[in-house]
Amino acid sequence: MRDPRQIAQWPKPLIAVKAGVVAFIWFVCATPNALVRAAAQESDQQNSAAATAAQQIVHELAAGQFDKVEAQYDARMASALPPGKLAASWGSLIEQEGAFQSITNTHTSKIQGLDVVKVECKFQNAVVDATVALDSNGKIAGLGFRPHQQAPPPWIPPAYSKESSFTQLPLTLQNGKYELPGKLTIPKGDGPFPAVVLVQGSGPHDEDETVGPNKPLADLAWGLASRGIAVYRYTKRTQQYGLQSADDPVKLTAEDEVISDARAAVALVAKQPHIDPKQIFLIGHSLGAYLAPRIATGDAQITGIAMLGANTRPLEQVVLEQVHYLASLNGPPTEEEHKRIIAVEDGVKQIESPDLKPSDTVPFLGATTYGAYWLDLRAYNPVKTAAKLKIAMLILQGGRDYQVTPSNFEAWGAALGRRSNVTLKIYPDLNHLFMTGTGRSTPAQYEQAGHVSQEVIDTIATWILPSEKPGTLKQTP
């Protein structure tokens, strides 16, 4: 799933005004679908060298020593930020929030191979979070300030889960040189149990696909395990390895980002005790749903696929649609929003150009992506790929989803709706996280704690374990 609080899913330099405070953030990375996220797991090493270095950088800014800070940029930061930009942005921050006073706290995390330090700073009029990202050489790979955000409340299991009915075990996914932490949530008893592998959407995600206070994959795991279905979820490669997710970032494709690890996870789960190897299902969300037919193609171990919020249109067109939607939420687009729309449209033209080459750099939403990624997706049609599969499919859609709109669901229905082993269902009140809401869906609603709808859990559980025999798993002729 692309982080619903963002327009899209790539790392990008952001310069924005939010809640009355200038927020200037630069994360300049090369890997598509690897958005630096503040929701990553915090490290306990808050007094580490990285934290000390980040605090020193903040003090240098407060002292007006901008040349010292700029001298610590890595190559991409230096290229993106000309001399003087930092001083101007800091000056705007001081104008709005008053003089810098002190550092009140620090939190260190490891994201995409970077040490990312959140430094809580007290200004005269407000508390502001500074985010400093340092590479392995101690160079500044990202720098920003934004309004202070409290840590999200701890996740509370959904009421429909029954923790006493299952066990949750750590299970690492080993795929070549990549090791990804994961969890197997398995019902108590001897089994053998049907099992599900969960596949996240775009961006670097933890095993729960955490978005603010919400953990939709944890909801699915606990809800389905409570109904007699084992569930495996794992940290996404781009979360664990960042730029090292492919041997050459320029050549990274969806195969590296999603597909190879998902197939390896299916094979791993099939070998586990108490699991029925003939009943292994794949559930993808957003990008994971879009790629589910491709993951299942040629993998005889997969019994059926469930697609939650799956787009049928090219990814770049879906992103452009999101940009237009978000710009419309508060009336006519502002000048800044209009500039963003034009920039995205220019990126789409390059992505869809017949002259695009694998090594071409493609600026898109402020990020540097590469032609190889887009050419790989250009060759993939999810509907046509799904039509060739003989396994059972479940296609679910939120009626209030602005990221993958119901028009995509209609396209799935038109193509596959007459097949006896394809089930389609839309939920009018659910958003992209398959959580209940009202009115127009907005990014702010993803900051409200909720759970995947029980109706969705029940639908999936019944599809896998109907009363008569497992899975409505008729093969097409």
N, C-alpha and C positions, 0 to 999 in steps of 0.2 A: 504494500500500500504506500502510495506517496503520502507524505505527512500532510494530513488535511489542513493543517494550519498554514501551509505554504502554498504558493501558486503552483509550484512544480517541485521536482525532486532532485535537482542538481545543485552542487555547491556553487555559490555565486557571491559576488560582492554586493552587499546591500547598503544602500544609503536611504534612510527613511526618517520620517517624523512621526513619532508615536506618543500619544498621551502627553503632548506638550513638551516632550524632551527629544532632542536630536539623537537619533540612534544611528551611529555609523559603524558598520561592521564589514570587514573584508575577510572572506575565506576564499582563497584563490587555489583551487585544486584542479586536477586534470581528469579525474575519473567521472564519467557520467553516472547518474543515479547513485550518488554518494553524498547527499546533503549532510553537512556537519550539523548535528543536533545536540541541543543542550540537555536532552532527556537521557543521555547516556548514563551508565552506572557510575556513580561517584566513587573515587578512590579514597581509601582511608589515609593515604599519605599526604595529608594536607600541609605538612611542614617540609615537603620535598623540595629538591632544588628547583623544580619547575615553579612551584608556588612562590618561592623566594624571588626567582627571576621575574615572575609576573608582577609581584608587588613592587619590585625595583622599577619596572617599566612604568607603572602607574605614577610612582613618585617622580620619575623623570618628566612625565607629561605635566604633572602639577607644577614642576619647577620651570616649565617652559623649555626644557632641553629636547626639543623635537628632533634635532639633528642626531642626537644619541640614539633615539628610538628608531629613526629611519635607517640608521647604519646597521641595525640588527635585523632588517627585513630579509627574507629569503628572496630568491630571484623573481618569483612570480609576484610577490607583494611589491617589490621595488618597481616592477614593470607596470603594475596596476595603479600604483599611487605615486604620482609625481611629487617632487619636493614642494612643500607648502600646503598640500592638501590636509595633512594631519593637523597642522597649526590652526587652519581655518575651522576645521570640524571641532577641535577642542575649544576654540573661542566661542563657537555657537553654543556648545554645551554649557560653558560657564555663564553665558548671557542668560540662559534660561533657568539654570538650576543653582546659580550662585557659586561662591568660591568652594573649591575642594577643601575638605576638612580632615578626613581620616579614612583608613581602611578598617572595616569592622569584622570582616570574615573572608575566608578563602575556601574554595572547594576544587579539588583536582580530579579530573577524569581522563581516561584514555579513549580517544576517538580517532578511528582511521589511522592509527599509528602516530597520532599527535598527542602531546600533553596539553590538555585544554584546562585552563584555570579560570574559574569564575571568581572575580575579586569584588566583594561588596564594598562600595565606596559611599561614604557619607558626604554629601554636598550641603551647602547652606539651606537649600530648599527641598531636598529630596535624597533618597537613597537610590543609587544607580549601580547596576551590575556591569562591571568591565569583564570582557571575555578575551583572554589572551591564549592563542594557540602557538605552541612551540614545536619545531620539528626535532629530529633526533640530534641535530647539531646545535640546538639551542637558538636557532634562528626563528624570527617571528613569521609564522605562516598565516596568522589570522589575528585581527584586533578589532574590538568593538565595544560600544557602550549602549545600554538600553535600560528602560525602566526596571527597577528591581522586581523580581518575580519570586514569590515564595515557592519553596519546594512543594510539589503536588502531594496531596494527602496519600497515605498508604492505601494500596489497593485492597478492597474488601471483596471477598468472593461473592459471586451472585447468589441470590436466595435459592435458585433452582439447582445449585450444586450440593452434593452430599459428600463431604470430605471423608466421612467414615467408610465410604463405599469403594475407595480407590487408594492407590499408593503412587507417589510421584518419585521417580528415580532419576539421578543424573545419567545422561548417556551422550557421550561425545561423538560427533560425526567426524570421521576421518575420510577425507577425499583427496588422495594424493598427498601433497605437502600441506594441505589446509586442514586445520583442526578447529571445529566449531562446537562450542558448548551447547548442550541441549538437555531436554527433559522428556522422559517417557512417563506419561500419566496412564496407569493401567488399573483396570478394575480388580478388586480382590477376588480370589478364587483361582481355580485351575485353568479356566479357559477351555479350548483356545478361543481368543477374542478377535473379532475384526479390529482392524487398526486404521488410523488416519494419519497422514503426514500433512502438516500445515505449511503453506508457502506464503510468505509476506508479500506486500506490495513494494513499490519503488522506494528507494532510499536505503540507508543503512539502518537496519532494525535489529533490536534485541529479539530474543525468542518469544516475547509476549506481544511484539509489535506495539510497544508502548507509545501512546500519544497523549501527552499531558497526564492527567490522572487515570486515563483509560488503558486497559490491556485486553484488547479484543481476542487475541489468540489464547490468553489465559482463560478467558470466559469460555471459549470453545472447548479447550482441553478439559476444564473442570466439569463443564456441562455435559459433554459427551461421555466422559469417563464415568459420570454418575449414572449413565444409562447403559453401561455395559460395553463401551467402545474404547479401546486404547488409543491414545493420541500422542504423537511425537512432534515436538517443535524445537527449533534450533536457532542460534544466532546467525544472522545473515552474513555472508562472507564480507560484504562491503562495510559492515559494522566492525567486524573483527580485524580486517586487514587493510581497509582503506585503499590507498594507491597500490598496495601490493596484491590486490585481488586478482591481477593478471600479471603474467611475466612481463608484458609490455602494456602499460596503460593505454597507449594509442590504439592497441588492437583489442581492447576489452569489448566483449559483446554480452548479450543476454545469456549465452552459454556459460560464461564465467560468473556472471552476476547471480544467476538463479538456477538454470536448468541442470547443470552438472551436479550441483549439491542436492537438488531435490531428488534426482534419480538415485544418488548415493544413499540418501535418507530412506527411500523406499526399500532398497536392498538391505540396509542395516536393520530396519524394523522387521522385515520378513524373517530374519535370523534369530529374533529374540524369543526366549522361552514364553510359553503361554499365548503366543500370537498365532493366528491362523494365516499362514503365508498365502493362502488363496483368497483372502479377504483383506487386501491392502488398498485403501482409498487415498486419493489426493484431494485436498481442499485448498484452493488458491483464493487469495483476496486481492482485488485490484490488479496490479501488474502480475501477481501470482496467478490470478484467475485468467487473465489475458494469455499467459504463457502455458496454462495447464494443458491444453490440447497438444502443444508441442512437446511438453514434458512426457506426456503419455504415449506419444507416437513412438513406436518401436520398443516400448517397455512393457513386456507381457506381464510383469509382476503387478501392474496397476489394474485393479478390478473395476474402478469407476472414478470419475472426477466430479467434484462439486466446484462451481465457479460463482464466487460472491463478488458482485460489482465488476463484471468483466466487460471491458470495452471491445467493440468490434471495429472501431475506426483507428487509423494510425495514431500513435501516441502523441506526435507533435500537434495534430489537429485537436486532440482531447485537451492538451495543455492550452492551446489558443482559446478554446471554448471556455476554459476555466478563467483565463485572464479577462475575457469580455464579461463574464458573469460577475466576477468580483468587482470590476469597475462599475457595474450597474447597481450595486447594492445601495449606494447613497446618492442616487440621482445621476445626472450626466457625469461622465468621466472628468476628473481633474486634468490639468495639463500634464502632471507627472504620470497619471494613469494612461493618458493618451500616448505619451512617449513610450511607455512600457508596452502597450499594445502594438505600436509600430515596430518596436525592436523585436518582439516575438514574431510578428508577421514576416519580418526580414529573415529571422532564423528559420522559419518554416519554409520559406522560398529556397533557402540554401539546402536544407535537409531534403527537400523534394526535387531538387535540381537533377536533371539527367547527367550533369557533369560532375556530380559529387564523387570524390575519390576516398578510399579508406583512410588515407593519411591526412586528409583535409581537417583543419581545425574549424569547428562550428560554434561560434559564440551563440549561446542560447540562454536567455534569462540571466545574463551576466556571467555564465559559466563557460568554461572551455570544454567542449565535447569534441568527439572525433567522428569522422565519416564512417569508420568501420562499424560503430555501434548502430548508426542509423541505417546503413545499407543492409545490415543483418536483419533488422526489423522490417525494412522495406520488402524483403523477400518472404516475409511471414504473413499469412492471412489466417487469423484464428478461426473464422467461421468455416472456411474451406478445409482447414486442417481437422477441425472437430467433425466435420461431415464424413471424413474418411474413417473415423474411429468406430469400432463396433461395441465398445464398452458403454455402460450406463453413464448418463450425465445428469447432473442437477444444476440448474441455472437460477440463481436468486438475485433479486434486485431491490434496492431501496427506492421508494418513490420520491423521496426528498434528496436524493443524491445529486449534488451539482458537479461532482468530479467525474463520475461515470453516469451520465444521464439515462433516464428510462428509454430514450431513443435507441440506445445500444441493446437494451433488453428486447425491444420490438424487433430489431434485426436478428437477434438470436432466435426468436420465436418464428419469424418468417422462414428462416433457413432450416430449423430443426424441430419445430413444434409438432409436426405430424409423426415423428418417430416414437414408437411405443416405449423405447427405453430412455427417452429424454423427458425430464420433468422441469417445468418452468414455473416460477412463482415470484410475484412482486408484492412488496409490503408498502402500502401507501405512506405510512407514518415514519419510515425508517430512513436514516441518512447513510452516508458512505461507510460508517462504522457499524451499520445495522443496529443502531441505537435509536430509541424513540425520541421524537421531538415534534414541534409545531412551527408553522410559518415557514418563511424562506430559510433554507439552510445556509449557515454562515460559518466561517472559520472559528469565530468566538465560541460557538456551541460545542466545539471539540474540547474546550477547556472545562466543560462541565462533566463531572464524574457520572458515569453510567455503565451499562452492561449491554452486551449483545442480547437482543430480544430473545426471550424464552421461546417464542414461536419459531424463530430460526433454528434454535437448538433442537426443538421437537421435530421440525421438518427434516433436518439432516439425520437425526437418530432414526426416524421412521423410514427414511430412504435406505439407510444401511441395514436396519433391522426391522423390516415389516413383520406383521404377525404371521404370515404364511411361510416365507422363506427369505433368506438374506438378500437385500439390496435391490429388489425390482430389476435384477441384473439380466435382463433378456439381451441376447446377442442379436444384432441386426443380421439379416440374411446375407 
